[in-house]
């Protein structure tokens, strides 16, 4: 990822991830579901209580119920393992485009 121009910060567990997020204030978080001390769902729940930072969740448990749970807790995207690393980069870029869009247009008041 560094070769693509991203600065990457890593954490070994959910508690450390929250500490890193608080200290480093990254632009986006890629969060695995299966982690020691605090799983990705609990980490996301804690994160959403304090931040709206974009989150892409990853998991080997990619069945519908886990994807729905992650998205319901506030993840912006959910990518089941195994995945193509290029797809992860494409999803990161899609979120980045949405966040950095200087050409945002307001919807008209009567839009339905």
N, C-alpha and C positions, 0 to 999 in steps of 0.2 A: 504494500500500500504506500510505503514511503516513496517508492519509485514513481508513483502516480501523483505525488505532490501532497499527500496527506501526512500529517503528523499523527502518529498512533500512540495512544496511552493504553496500557493493559492493566488488568486487575485479575487476581487469582480467585476472587470470590465476590459475592454480592456486597458484603460490608465494605471491602476494599474498593469496589466499583463506586459506591456512593461517596466514599471519601475522595476518590480521584475526581469524580464529577464535581463535587463541591469545591475542591482545590484548584482544578484546572479549567473548569467551565468549558467543556468541549462544545463544538457545533452540532455534533450528532453522536449518539451512542449505539453501538452494535452490542446486543446483550444476549448471551446464551441462556437458555432456560435452566439447564442442569449445571449448577454451581454449588460448591460447598458453602456452609454457614448460612447462606440466604439464597434461595433459588431465584431465577430470573423473574418469575411472576411477582414474588414478594419485593424484589429489588425495584421492579417497575412501579409497583404500588407505592413504595416509599418515595421514589423519584417523582411520581406524578403529584404527590402531596406538596412538593416544593418547586417543581419546574415543568415547563412544557417543551423542553428540549426534544427534538425528534429522536425516536428510538426504533431501530430495526431489531427484531428478535430473531434468534436462530435456535433451532432445536432438532434433535433427532426424533423427538416426539412430535412429528408434523401432522398428526391426524387432525381432523376438523375441530374437535373439541378443544384442543390445545391452541390452535390458531385463533379460534373464536375467543377463547379466554384471554389470550395475549392482546388481541385487538380491542376487546372489551375493557381491558385494564388501561388502555391508552397507548399501546404500541402503534406506530405509524405504518409498520409493515411487518410481515412475518415470513421468514424464509426457512423452509424445512431442509434438513441435512439429508443426504449429501447435496451440495449445490455447486454450481459453477461459479468460481470466484468472480468471473466477469459479470455474472448476473448481480452479485452483491454490489459491485462497483456501479453497475447501471442503476440499481435501486438507490444507492447513495446519491448519485448524480441527479436522479429524478427529484429526490427530496431537496437537494441543494438548489435546483432550478426553481422549485416552488418557493423556497425561502428567499432567494435572491432576486426574484423577478421584480424588476423595476417597472415593468409594463403591466402591473396589476390593474385590472379594470373593475370598477364597482358595478355590481348588478343593478339594473334599474329597479326602482321601488315596486313596480308592478310585475316583476319577474316571478314566474311560478314554477 
